[in-house]
């Protein structure tokens, strides 16, 4: 049993890089959803074309900021773990 606990601990240490990634991805998804909602509200609002264009430009800039984060998060998540062999061994036990 002690050997398996060591393997579990190694597995968890090797996967700690993913702990914050899920939260960061969810925060980004929520921010993008909020921007889409704001975009729809602006399009429906009783504003001049110039005002709508000004607000849409701001939303587009914010959206581009968030969309730049996504590839970095994806690369971070795909990093290989130094305990990959332990992971393979644990998954074969399940």
C-alpha positions as CSV (number, residue, x, y, z in Angstrom):
1,X,0.0,0.0,0.0
2,X,2.8,2.4,0.7
3,X,4.0,2.1,-2.9
4,X,0.6,3.0,-4.2
5,X,0.4,6.0,-2.0
6,X,3.8,7.2,-3.3
7,X,2.5,6.7,-6.9
8,X,-0.7,8.6,-6.0
9,X,1.4,11.5,-4.5
10,X,3.6,11.5,-7.6
11,X,0.5,11.6,-9.9
12,X,-1.0,14.5,-8.0
13,X,2.3,16.4,-8.0
14,X,2.6,15.9,-11.8
15,X,-0.9,17.2,-12.4
16,X,-0.8,20.3,-10.2
17,X,-0.2,22.4,-13.3
18,X,-3.9,21.8,-14.2
19,X,-5.4,23.0,-11.0
20,X,-5.5,26.7,-12.0
21,X,-6.0,26.1,-15.7
22,X,-9.6,25.1,-15.4
23,X,-10.5,28.2,-13.4
24,X,-8.6,30.4,-15.8
25,X,-10.4,28.8,-18.8
26,X,-13.8,29.2,-17.0
27,X,-13.0,32.9,-16.2
28,X,-12.1,33.5,-19.8
29,X,-15.3,31.8,-21.1
30,X,-17.4,33.8,-18.7
31,X,-15.8,37.0,-19.8
32,X,-16.4,36.2,-23.5
33,X,-20.0,35.3,-22.8
34,X,-20.5,38.7,-21.0
35,X,-19.0,40.5,-23.9
36,X,-21.4,38.7,-26.3
37,X,-24.3,39.7,-24.1
38,X,-23.1,43.3,-24.1
39,X,-22.7,43.3,-27.9
40,X,-26.3,42.1,-28.3
41,X,-27.5,44.8,-25.8
42,X,-25.7,47.5,-27.7
43,X,-27.1,46.4,-31.1
44,X,-30.6,46.6,-29.6
45,X,-30.0,49.9,-27.8
46,X,-31.4,53.2,-28.9
47,X,-28.1,54.7,-29.8
48,X,-26.7,56.5,-32.9
49,X,-24.6,54.5,-35.3
50,X,-21.5,56.3,-34.2
51,X,-22.2,55.5,-30.5
52,X,-22.8,51.9,-31.3
53,X,-19.6,51.7,-33.4
54,X,-17.6,53.3,-30.5
55,X,-19.0,50.7,-28.0
56,X,-18.5,47.8,-30.4
57,X,-14.9,48.8,-30.9
58,X,-14.3,48.7,-27.2
59,X,-16.0,45.3,-26.9
60,X,-13.9,44.0,-29.8
61,X,-10.7,45.1,-28.2
62,X,-11.6,43.4,-24.9
63,X,-12.6,40.3,-26.8
64,X,-9.2,40.2,-28.6
65,X,-7.5,40.4,-25.3
66,X,-9.3,37.4,-24.0
67,X,-8.8,35.4,-27.2
68,X,-5.0,35.9,-26.9
69,X,-5.1,34.1,-23.6
70,X,-6.7,30.9,-24.9
71,X,-3.7,29.6,-26.9
72,X,-1.4,30.2,-24.0
73,X,-3.6,28.3,-21.7
74,X,-3.9,25.4,-24.2
75,X,-0.1,25.2,-24.5
76,X,0.2,25.3,-20.7
77,X,-2.3,22.4,-20.3
78,X,-0.5,20.3,-23.0
79,X,2.8,20.4,-21.2
80,X,4.1,16.9,-20.5
81,X,4.2,15.7,-17.0
82,X,7.5,14.4,-15.5
83,X,5.5,11.6,-13.9
84,X,3.9,10.4,-17.1
85,X,4.9,6.8,-16.5
86,X,3.2,6.9,-13.0
87,X,0.1,8.2,-14.7
88,X,0.1,5.4,-17.2
89,X,0.5,2.8,-14.5
90,X,-2.3,4.3,-12.4
91,X,-4.7,4.5,-15.3
92,X,-4.1,0.9,-16.1
93,X,-5.2,0.0,-12.5
94,X,-8.6,1.7,-13.0
